[in-house]
Amino acid sequence: MPVVVDPDNETIETLLTTVPVGAHAIDQPDRLQAWLTNRPEEYVVVLGPQVELTAALALADSMRLSRPSTSVVLVRDEVDAMVMRDAMHAGVRDVVPLKDTDSVRAAVDRAYQLYLALRGPGGAMHQGRIVTVFSPKGGVGKTTVSVNLALALADKGARKVCVVDLDLAFGDVAITLQLFPSHTLEHAIGSEDAIDAPLLESLLTRHADSVMVLAAPSHPDVRERVTPMLVSRVLKGLRESFDYIVVDTAPAFDEQTLTALDETDECVIVATLDVPTLKNVKVALETLEMLDIARGHRHLLLNRADDQVGLGSDRVESILGMQIAGRVESSMDIAAATNAGRPIMSEDPKHPSSQALQDLALRLTGEPVAPDSAPGSGSSQQSQQDRKSGLFRRKR
């Protein structure tokens, strides 16, 4: 699929309308290499006009030998003879003006034809992983965890991530991200037999931080019309386009949640340090075990985990019979960031809560999370080493 790179969000939105559905957008050019590393199927990189010319030409020159089957299309506000000459020498396939959408579209199509000629039409189908965030009790911060975990998994655009809001009656993913979607899961009702990439693309809403969202219906009464078959086919369809699909579920074992759990690869169970919640979580874990769901791939996350309440980690692990995968401490910063429409992972990647979720993302992926390079963010190298020292690579 195409990869669109530009630091300007409006330019990205414009370019995405000219490339095939399912394209990935990256707003930080330095994250492109991380994205391409394990994706031989990417056939074109579209570099937008806000990508500095010297950096764009250097990237094209490096890819000319390292990835000859991946074309580079350079988009500029204005195209002159000097830019054309330098781009040709660097190995750029096409240079096109931003306003000429037909030329952009044609350049991407030529890149695809070249890819087929060099690599052949065959190849393994992409299969993303589904991470279901679940808690049997409401009010534990499950949606906040889902949104911030998705941002951690996206790793500043290095991975393609979608958040699916399956709390069909009272889903809050969209409002947490300050999104106002024109389409939701409701618009797929009745289309179980027609789920494909274009349909799914039309239902998604893009967040500025390289995460896509499939929002819950806007009215609670729609819930009963969302069939388990629809949920299953939507999730299977999203697997083909995304690296990770984070599913935020309702706090109950309803049909839709059970369907998502059946499809899940990794299950994050969110709990808080109070006896009623822990009792419900224990019953939920016994249910998951009985149904043989995500056995060996369940991860317990303690949210608002303050030792002052009298329940320590050892006691929780003893009660639930499983180890704690992560702890997110109580913090007013999280609520303030959420209320401002900027989840804590975006607002402050070095916040302890952000780092806890980055650690959880590393457990789920087995890959390192990119350090934040923002000025004044502290010693990112040291914090990265601290996180790696206590973590392990997950093996299946």
Buried (B, 14 or more C-beta within 10 A) or exposed (E): BBBBBBBBBEBBBBBBEBBBBBBBBBBBBBBBEBBBEEBEBBBBBBBBBBBEBEEBBEBBBBBBEEBEBBBBBBBBEEBEEEBBEBBEEBBBBBBBBBEBBEBBBBBBEBBBEBBEEEBEEEEEEBEBBBBBBBBBBEEBBBBBBBBBBBBBBBBBBBBBBBBBBBBBBEBBBBEBBBBEBEEBBBBBBEBBEEBEBEBBBEBBBBBBBBBBBBBBBEEEEBBEEBBBEBBBBBBBBBBBBBBBBBBBBBBBBBBBBBBBBBBBBBBBBBBBBBEEBBBBBBEBBEBBEEEEBBEEBBBBBBBBBEEEEEBEBEEBEEBBEBEBBBBBBBBEBBEEBBEEEBBBBBBBBBBBBBBBBBBBBBBBBEBBBBBBEEEEEEEBEEBBEEBEEEBEEBEE
